[in-house]
């Protein structure tokens, strides 16, 4: 992942599982406050542990992760913007820096149908009838998806919510587990620029 520089110090995202990571001297220098206003990634120095201290260092890393997961809520973000605003360009960069997945409702819907989950079956039944997939089904798909391991430290919602009812349903779903949206990123671009970008795609 890309290193971030604060003053003279370069720090990098360090994510679980740490069993596959080389032992590192861990010092939680910030809870991603400079990047996303709160928790959302593990930060550590790049200095490797000396060979004789690898076991102790690995233990410190594990303790740091345990504290992080206990005291820092996962980062829940949303991105908004018109077609051509740059969500598709900037999204992967944000994902790379924070190490959290960007979740598109369309992709999640297709994945749920493909995997044959209970919510996916409901969605398929509606789609086969030519009916719109209701908010309750979409919320159910999101609820299932964010339980997966790659969402353990946070996730970015792309394209949802689109209505007040969807926003209220999302808030209620997150509140059930004591969570809430922590950051909304709105891509505000001049309409003339949007027109030029979109027209340039064909």
ZALO-627760 format. One record per residue: residue number from 1; z, y, x of N, C-alpha, C in turn. Coordinates in Angstrom, 1 decimal, always signed. Atoms other than C-alpha are relative to their C-alpha. Example, Ala and Ser with C-alpha at 12.3 -4.5 7.8 and 13.67 -1.06 7.14 Angstrom:
# residues 2
1_+0.0_-1.2_+0.9_+7.8_-4.5_+12.3_+0.0_+1.2_+0.9
2_+0.0_-1.1_-0.9_+7.1_-1.1_+13.7_+0.8_+1.1_-0.8
***
This chain:
# residues 202
1_+0.0_-1.2_+0.8_+0.0_+0.0_+0.0_+0.0_+1.3_+0.9
2_+0.1_-1.3_-0.7_-0.6_+3.6_+1.0_+1.4_+0.5_+0.4
3_-1.2_-0.6_-0.4_+2.1_+5.2_+3.1_+0.1_+1.4_-0.5
4_-0.2_-1.3_+0.5_+3.6_+8.4_+1.8_+0.8_+0.8_+1.1
5_-0.6_-0.8_-1.0_+4.7_+11.2_+4.2_+0.9_+1.1_-0.6
6_-1.0_-1.0_+0.4_+7.8_+13.3_+3.5_+0.5_+0.6_+1.3
7_-0.4_-0.6_-1.3_+8.3_+15.7_+6.4_-0.6_-0.8_+1.1
8_+0.5_+0.9_-1.1_+8.1_+13.6_+9.5_+0.2_-1.4_-0.2
9_-0.2_+1.4_+0.3_+8.9_+10.4_+7.7_-1.0_-0.6_-0.8
10_+1.0_+0.7_+0.8_+6.3_+8.0_+6.5_+0.7_-1.2_-0.6
11_-0.6_+1.1_+0.7_+7.6_+5.6_+3.8_-1.0_-0.7_-0.9
12_+1.0_+0.8_+0.7_+5.8_+2.8_+2.0_+0.6_-0.8_-1.2
13_-0.5_+0.8_+1.1_+6.2_+1.0_-1.4_+0.3_-1.4_+0.5
14_-0.4_+1.4_-0.4_+8.0_-2.3_-0.9_+0.4_-0.7_-1.3
15_-0.2_+0.5_+1.3_+7.9_-4.5_-4.0_+0.4_-1.5_+0.1
16_-0.3_+1.4_+0.1_+9.4_-7.9_-5.0_-1.2_-0.7_-0.4
17_-1.1_+0.7_-0.7_+9.1_-10.7_-4.4_+0.0_+0.2_+1.5
18_-0.1_-0.3_-1.5_+10.4_-10.0_-0.9_+0.0_-1.2_+0.8
19_+0.0_+1.2_-0.8_+10.4_-13.6_+0.1_-1.3_-0.1_+0.9
20_+1.2_+0.0_-0.8_+6.8_-13.2_+1.3_-0.2_+1.1_+1.0
21_+0.1_-1.2_-0.9_+7.4_-9.9_+3.1_+0.7_-0.3_+1.3
22_-0.7_+0.1_-1.2_+8.3_-9.7_+6.7_+1.3_+0.7_-0.1
23_-1.3_-0.7_+0.1_+12.0_-8.8_+7.2_-0.2_+1.4_+0.5
24_+0.1_-1.4_-0.4_+12.3_-5.1_+7.4_+1.4_+0.7_-0.1
25_-1.3_-0.7_+0.0_+15.2_-2.7_+8.1_-0.1_+0.9_-1.3
26_+0.1_-0.6_+1.3_+15.8_-1.5_+4.5_+0.9_+1.2_-0.1
27_-0.8_-1.2_+0.4_+17.0_+2.0_+3.6_-0.7_+0.6_-1.1
28_+0.6_-0.6_+1.2_+16.4_+3.2_+0.1_+0.1_+1.5_+0.2
29_+0.0_-1.4_-0.3_+15.4_+6.7_+1.0_-0.2_+0.9_-1.2
30_+0.2_-0.7_+1.2_+14.3_+7.8_-2.5_-0.4_-0.9_-1.1
31_+0.4_+0.8_+1.2_+13.8_+6.4_-6.0_-1.3_+0.5_-0.5
32_+1.3_-0.5_+0.4_+10.3_+7.7_-6.1_+0.0_+1.4_-0.6
33_-0.1_-1.3_+0.6_+11.5_+11.1_-7.1_-1.1_+0.9_+0.3
34_+1.1_-0.9_-0.4_+8.8_+12.9_-5.2_-1.3_-0.4_-0.6
35_+1.3_+0.5_+0.5_+6.1_+10.7_-6.7_-0.1_+0.0_-1.5
36_+0.1_+0.2_+1.4_+7.0_+10.0_-10.3_+1.3_+0.4_-0.7
37_-1.1_-0.6_+0.7_+10.2_+11.8_-11.1_+1.1_-1.0_-0.3
38_-1.1_+1.0_+0.3_+12.5_+8.7_-10.9_-0.3_-1.3_+0.7
39_+0.3_+1.3_-0.6_+12.4_+5.0_-10.2_-1.4_-0.4_-0.2
40_+1.4_+0.5_+0.1_+9.2_+3.1_-9.8_-0.5_-0.7_+1.2
41_+0.4_+0.7_-1.2_+9.0_+1.6_-6.4_+1.1_-0.1_+1.0
42_-1.0_+0.1_-1.0_+11.1_+0.4_-3.5_-0.6_+0.7_+1.3
43_+0.5_-0.6_-1.2_+10.8_+2.5_-0.3_+0.9_-0.4_+1.1
44_-0.7_+0.4_-1.2_+11.7_+1.4_+3.1_-0.7_+0.5_+1.3
45_+0.6_-0.4_-1.2_+11.1_+2.3_+6.7_-0.9_-1.2_+0.5
46_+0.9_+1.0_-0.5_+8.4_+0.4_+8.5_+0.5_-0.8_+1.2
47_-0.5_+0.7_-1.2_+10.6_-0.6_+11.4_+0.4_-1.4_-0.3
48_-0.4_+1.5_+0.2_+10.9_-4.4_+11.7_+1.4_-0.3_+0.5
49_-1.3_+0.4_-0.5_+14.2_-6.1_+12.2_-0.2_-0.6_+1.3
50_+0.0_+0.8_-1.2_+15.0_-7.4_+15.6_+0.1_-1.4_-0.3
51_+0.0_+1.4_+0.3_+14.6_-11.1_+15.8_+1.4_-0.5_-0.2
52_-1.4_+0.6_+0.1_+18.3_-11.7_+16.3_+0.7_+0.5_-1.3
53_-0.7_-0.5_+1.2_+19.1_-9.7_+13.1_-0.8_-0.2_-1.3
54_+0.8_+0.2_+1.2_+16.5_-11.0_+10.7_+0.7_-0.5_-1.2
55_-0.7_+0.5_+1.2_+18.9_-12.9_+8.5_+0.8_+1.1_-0.6
56_-0.8_-1.1_+0.6_+21.2_-9.9_+8.1_-0.9_+1.0_-0.7
57_+0.9_-0.9_+0.5_+18.3_-7.7_+7.5_-0.6_-0.4_-1.4
58_+0.6_+0.6_+1.3_+16.8_-10.0_+4.8_+1.1_+0.1_-1.1
59_-1.1_-0.1_+1.0_+20.3_-10.0_+3.1_+0.1_+1.4_-0.5
60_-0.1_-1.4_+0.4_+20.3_-6.2_+3.1_-1.2_+0.3_-1.0
61_+1.2_-0.2_+0.9_+16.8_-6.2_+1.5_+0.3_-0.5_-1.4
62_-0.3_+0.6_+1.3_+17.9_-8.6_-1.2_+1.1_+0.8_-0.8
63_-1.0_-0.8_+0.6_+21.0_-6.5_-1.9_-0.6_+1.3_-0.6
64_+0.6_-1.2_+0.4_+18.9_-3.4_-2.1_-0.9_-0.2_-1.3
65_+0.8_+0.3_+1.2_+16.5_-5.0_-4.6_+0.9_-0.2_-1.2
66_-0.9_+0.3_+1.1_+19.4_-6.2_-6.7_+0.6_+1.3_-0.6
67_-0.5_-1.3_+0.5_+20.9_-2.7_-6.9_-1.1_+0.8_-0.7
68_+1.1_-0.7_+0.6_+17.5_-1.2_-7.6_-0.3_-0.5_-1.4
69_+0.3_+0.5_+1.3_+16.8_-3.5_-10.5_+1.1_+0.2_-1.0
70_-1.2_-0.2_+0.9_+20.3_-3.0_-11.9_+0.1_+1.4_-0.5
71_-0.4_-1.4_+0.2_+20.6_+0.8_-11.7_-1.2_+0.9_-0.3
72_+1.2_-0.8_+0.3_+17.0_+2.1_-11.9_-0.8_-0.6_-1.0
73_+0.9_+0.5_+1.0_+15.1_+1.7_-15.1_-1.4_+0.0_+0.4
74_+1.4_+0.1_-0.4_+11.5_+0.7_-14.8_-0.7_+1.3_-0.5
75_+0.8_-1.2_+0.3_+9.0_+3.6_-14.8_-1.0_-0.4_-1.1
76_+0.9_+0.2_+1.1_+7.1_+3.7_-18.1_-0.8_+1.3_-0.2
77_+0.9_-1.2_+0.0_+4.1_+6.1_-17.9_-1.1_-0.2_-1.0
78_+1.2_+0.0_+0.9_+1.2_+7.1_-20.2_-1.0_+0.9_+0.6
79_+1.0_-0.9_-0.5_-2.1_+8.6_-19.2_-0.9_+0.4_-1.2
80_+0.8_-0.5_+1.1_-4.1_+10.8_-21.6_-1.1_+0.8_+0.6
81_+1.0_-0.8_-0.4_-7.4_+12.5_-21.3_-1.3_-0.3_-0.6
82_+1.3_+0.2_+0.6_-10.9_+12.9_-22.7_-0.9_-0.9_+0.9
83_+1.0_+0.7_-0.9_-13.8_+10.7_-21.5_-0.5_+0.9_+1.0
84_+0.5_-0.8_-1.1_-14.8_+11.9_-18.1_+1.1_+0.9_+0.6
85_-1.1_-0.8_-0.6_-11.4_+13.5_-17.4_+0.5_-0.5_+1.3
86_-0.4_+0.5_-1.3_-10.8_+11.2_-14.5_+1.1_-1.1_+0.0
87_-1.0_+1.1_+0.1_-8.4_+8.5_-15.8_-0.5_-1.2_+0.8
88_+0.5_+1.1_-0.7_-10.6_+5.8_-14.4_+0.0_+0.1_+1.5
89_+0.0_-0.3_-1.5_-10.8_+7.5_-11.0_+1.4_+0.0_+0.5
90_-1.3_-0.2_-0.5_-7.2_+8.5_-10.6_+0.9_-1.2_-0.3
91_-0.9_+1.1_+0.4_-5.6_+5.5_-12.4_+0.2_-1.0_+1.2
92_-0.2_+0.9_-1.0_-6.3_+3.0_-9.6_+0.8_+0.5_+1.2
93_-0.7_-0.6_-1.1_-4.9_+5.4_-7.0_+1.5_+0.1_-0.3
94_-1.4_+0.0_+0.4_-1.7_+5.8_-9.0_+0.6_-1.4_+0.1
95_-0.4_+1.4_-0.1_-1.5_+2.0_-9.3_+0.3_-0.4_+1.4
96_-0.2_+0.4_-1.4_-1.9_+1.6_-5.6_+1.2_+0.6_+0.6
97_-1.2_-0.6_-0.6_+0.8_+4.1_-4.7_+1.3_-0.5_-0.6
98_-1.2_+0.4_+0.7_+3.3_+3.0_-7.3_+0.2_-1.5_+0.0
99_-0.1_+1.5_+0.1_+2.5_-0.7_-7.3_+0.4_-0.5_-1.4
100_-0.2_+0.4_+1.4_+2.7_-0.9_-11.1_-1.4_-0.1_-0.7
101_+1.3_+0.2_+0.6_-0.1_-2.1_-13.4_-0.4_+1.1_-1.0
102_+0.5_-0.9_+1.1_-2.3_+0.1_-15.6_-0.5_-0.9_-1.1
103_+0.2_+0.9_+1.1_-2.4_-1.5_-19.0_-0.9_+0.7_-1.1
104_+0.9_-0.5_+1.1_-5.4_-0.9_-21.3_+0.2_-0.8_-1.2
105_-0.2_+0.7_+1.2_-4.9_-1.8_-24.9_-1.1_-1.0_-0.3
106_+1.1_+0.9_+0.2_-8.4_-3.2_-25.1_+0.0_-1.2_+0.8
107_-0.1_+1.1_-0.9_-7.9_-5.4_-22.1_+1.1_-1.0_-0.4
108_-1.2_+0.8_+0.4_-4.5_-6.6_-23.3_-0.4_-0.8_-1.3
109_+0.4_+0.6_+1.2_-6.0_-7.4_-26.7_-0.9_-1.2_+0.2
110_+0.9_+1.1_-0.3_-8.8_-9.5_-25.3_+0.7_-1.1_+0.8
111_-0.8_+1.1_-0.8_-6.4_-11.3_-22.9_+0.8_-0.8_-0.9
112_-0.9_+0.7_+0.9_-4.0_-12.1_-25.7_-0.8_-1.0_-0.9
113_+0.9_+0.9_+0.8_-6.9_-13.6_-27.8_-0.5_-1.1_+0.8
114_+0.4_+1.1_-0.9_-8.2_-15.5_-24.8_+1.0_-1.0_+0.3
115_-1.1_+0.9_-0.4_-4.8_-16.9_-24.0_+0.6_-0.8_-1.2
116_-0.4_+0.7_+1.2_-4.2_-17.9_-27.6_+1.5_+0.2_-0.3
117_-1.4_-0.2_+0.3_-0.8_-16.3_-27.9_+0.2_+0.2_-1.5
118_-0.2_-0.2_+1.4_+0.8_-15.9_-31.3_-0.5_+1.3_-0.5
119_+0.5_-1.3_+0.4_+0.0_-12.2_-31.5_-1.5_+0.0_+0.2
120_+1.4_+0.1_-0.2_-3.4_-13.0_-30.1_-0.8_-0.7_-1.1
121_+0.6_+0.7_+1.2_-4.1_-15.4_-32.9_-0.1_+0.9_-1.2
122_+0.0_-1.0_+1.1_-3.2_-12.7_-35.4_-1.1_+1.0_+0.2
123_+1.0_-1.0_-0.3_-5.5_-10.3_-33.7_-1.4_-0.6_-0.2
124_+1.3_+0.7_+0.1_-8.4_-12.8_-33.6_-0.3_-0.2_-1.5
125_+0.3_+0.2_+1.4_-8.0_-13.6_-37.3_-0.5_+1.3_-0.7
126_+0.4_-1.3_+0.5_-8.3_-9.9_-38.1_-1.4_+0.4_+0.4
127_+1.4_-0.3_-0.6_-11.3_-9.4_-35.8_-1.1_-0.8_-0.6
128_+1.0_+0.9_+0.6_-13.1_-12.4_-37.3_-0.3_+0.5_-1.4
129_+0.3_-0.5_+1.4_-12.8_-10.8_-40.7_-0.6_+1.4_+0.0
130_+0.5_-1.3_-0.2_-14.1_-7.5_-39.3_+1.0_+1.1_-0.4
131_-1.0_-1.0_+0.3_-10.8_-5.8_-40.0_+0.6_+0.6_+1.3
132_-0.7_-0.7_-1.2_-9.0_-3.3_-37.7_+1.3_-0.7_+0.3
133_-1.2_+0.6_-0.4_-6.2_-4.7_-35.7_+1.1_+1.1_-0.2
134_-1.1_-0.9_+0.3_-3.0_-3.1_-37.0_+0.9_+0.4_+1.1
135_-0.9_-0.5_-1.1_-0.4_-1.1_-35.0_+1.0_-1.1_+0.3
136_-1.0_+1.0_-0.3_+2.1_-3.9_-35.4_-0.5_-1.1_+0.9
137_+0.6_+1.0_-0.9_-0.2_-6.4_-33.7_-0.1_+0.6_+1.4
138_+0.2_-0.6_-1.3_-1.0_-4.0_-30.9_+1.3_+0.2_+0.7
139_-1.3_-0.1_-0.5_+2.7_-3.3_-30.4_+0.5_-1.3_+0.5
140_-0.4_+1.4_-0.4_+3.3_-7.0_-30.3_-0.6_-0.4_+1.3
141_+0.7_+0.4_-1.3_+0.7_-7.5_-27.6_+0.5_+0.8_+1.2
142_-0.6_-0.8_-1.1_+2.2_-4.7_-25.5_+1.3_-0.6_+0.3
143_-1.4_+0.6_-0.2_+5.7_-6.2_-26.0_-0.1_-1.2_+0.8
144_+0.2_+1.2_-0.8_+4.4_-9.5_-24.7_-0.4_+0.3_+1.4
145_+0.5_-0.2_-1.3_+2.5_-8.1_-21.8_+1.0_+0.6_+1.0
146_-1.0_-0.7_-0.9_+5.3_-5.9_-20.4_+1.1_-0.9_+0.4
147_-1.0_+1.0_-0.4_+7.5_-9.0_-20.1_-0.4_-0.7_+1.3
148_+0.5_+0.7_-1.1_+5.3_-10.3_-17.3_+0.5_+0.6_+1.3
149_-0.7_-0.4_-1.2_+6.5_-10.1_-13.7_-0.6_+1.3_+0.7
150_+0.6_-1.2_-0.7_+4.0_-7.4_-12.5_+0.5_+1.3_-0.7
151_-0.5_-1.2_+0.7_+5.6_-5.0_-15.0_+1.5_+0.2_+0.2
152_-1.5_-0.1_-0.2_+9.2_-5.5_-13.7_+0.5_+1.3_+0.4
153_-0.5_-1.3_-0.5_+9.4_-2.2_-12.0_-0.7_+1.2_-0.7
154_+0.7_-1.0_+0.7_+7.1_-0.3_-14.4_-1.4_-0.3_-0.4
155_+1.4_+0.2_+0.4_+3.7_+0.1_-16.0_-0.5_+1.3_-0.5
156_+0.6_-1.1_+0.5_+1.2_+2.6_-17.1_-0.9_-0.3_-1.2
157_+0.8_+0.2_+1.2_-0.2_+2.7_-20.6_-1.2_+0.9_-0.1
158_+1.2_-0.7_+0.0_-3.8_+3.7_-20.9_-0.7_-0.2_-1.4
159_+0.7_+0.1_+1.3_-5.3_+4.5_-24.3_+0.9_-0.3_-1.2
160_-1.0_+0.3_+1.1_-2.1_+4.0_-26.3_+1.3_+0.8_+0.3
161_+0.4_+0.0_+1.5_-0.6_+5.5_-28.4_-1.1_+1.1_-0.2
162_+1.1_-1.0_+0.4_-3.4_+7.4_-30.2_+0.4_+0.8_-1.2
163_-0.5_-0.7_+1.2_-1.5_+8.4_-33.3_+1.5_+0.2_+0.0
164_-1.4_-0.2_+0.1_+1.9_+9.6_-34.3_+0.7_-1.3_-0.4
165_-0.6_+1.3_+0.4_+2.6_+6.3_-36.0_+0.1_-1.0_+1.1
166_+0.0_+0.9_-1.1_+1.7_+4.4_-32.9_+1.1_+0.4_+1.0
167_-1.0_-0.5_-0.9_+3.9_+6.7_-30.8_+1.4_-0.4_-0.4
168_-1.3_+0.3_+0.6_+6.9_+6.1_-33.1_+0.3_-1.5_+0.1
169_-0.2_+1.4_-0.1_+6.3_+2.4_-33.1_+0.3_-0.4_+1.5
170_-0.3_+0.2_-1.4_+6.2_+2.4_-29.3_+1.4_+0.3_+0.4
171_-1.4_-0.5_-0.3_+9.4_+4.4_-29.0_+1.0_-1.0_-0.6
172_-0.9_+1.0_+0.6_+11.1_+1.9_-31.4_+0.1_-1.3_+0.8
173_+0.1_+1.3_-0.8_+9.9_-1.1_-29.4_+0.7_+0.1_+1.3
174_-0.7_-0.2_-1.3_+11.1_+0.3_-26.1_+1.5_+0.2_-0.2
175_-1.4_-0.2_+0.2_+14.4_+1.5_-27.6_+0.8_-1.2_-0.2
176_-0.7_+1.3_+0.3_+15.2_-2.1_-28.6_+0.6_-0.6_+1.3
177_-0.5_+0.5_-1.3_+15.6_-2.8_-24.9_+0.6_+1.1_+0.8
178_-0.6_-1.1_-0.7_+17.2_+0.5_-24.0_-0.9_+0.8_+0.9
179_+0.9_-0.6_-0.9_+14.1_+1.9_-22.5_-0.7_+1.2_-0.8
180_+0.7_-1.1_+0.6_+11.9_+5.0_-23.1_-1.1_+0.4_+0.9
181_+1.0_-0.5_-0.9_+8.7_+6.5_-21.8_+0.6_+1.1_+0.9
182_-0.6_-0.9_-1.0_+9.6_+8.4_-18.6_-1.0_+1.1_+0.5
183_+0.9_-0.9_-0.5_+6.4_+10.2_-17.8_-1.3_+0.0_-0.7
184_+1.3_-0.1_+0.7_+3.2_+11.4_-19.6_-0.9_+0.8_+0.9
185_+1.0_-0.7_-0.8_+0.2_+12.4_-17.5_-1.2_+0.4_-0.8
186_+1.1_-0.5_+0.8_-2.3_+14.5_-19.3_-1.1_+0.6_+0.9
187_+1.1_-0.5_-0.8_-5.7_+15.1_-17.7_-0.7_+1.1_-0.8
188_+0.5_-1.2_+0.7_-6.7_+18.6_-18.8_-1.2_+0.5_+0.8
189_+1.3_-0.4_-0.7_-10.4_+19.3_-17.8_-0.8_+0.9_-0.9
190_+0.9_-0.9_+0.8_-12.7_+22.1_-18.8_-1.1_-0.7_-0.7
191_+1.0_+0.7_+0.8_-15.0_+21.0_-21.6_-1.4_+0.0_+0.7
192_+1.3_+0.0_-0.6_-18.1_+22.1_-19.6_-0.1_-1.0_+1.1
193_-0.1_+1.0_-1.1_-17.0_+19.9_-16.7_-0.1_-1.4_-0.6
194_+0.1_+1.3_+0.7_-16.5_+17.0_-19.1_-1.4_-0.3_-0.4
195_+1.3_+0.2_+0.5_-19.9_+17.4_-20.6_-0.9_-0.3_+1.2
196_+0.8_+0.3_-1.2_-21.5_+17.5_-17.1_+0.2_-1.4_+0.5
197_-0.3_+1.4_-0.5_-19.7_+14.3_-16.0_-0.5_-1.1_-0.9
198_+0.4_+1.0_+1.0_-20.3_+12.4_-19.2_-1.6_-0.2_+0.0
199_+1.4_+0.1_+0.1_-24.0_+13.3_-19.4_-0.6_-0.5_+1.3
200_+0.5_+0.5_-1.3_-24.4_+12.4_-15.7_+0.2_-1.5_+0.2
201_-0.2_+1.5_-0.1_-23.4_+8.8_-16.4_-1.3_-0.7_-0.5
202_+1.2_+0.7_+0.5_-26.8_+8.1_-18.0_-1.2_+0.6_+0.7
***
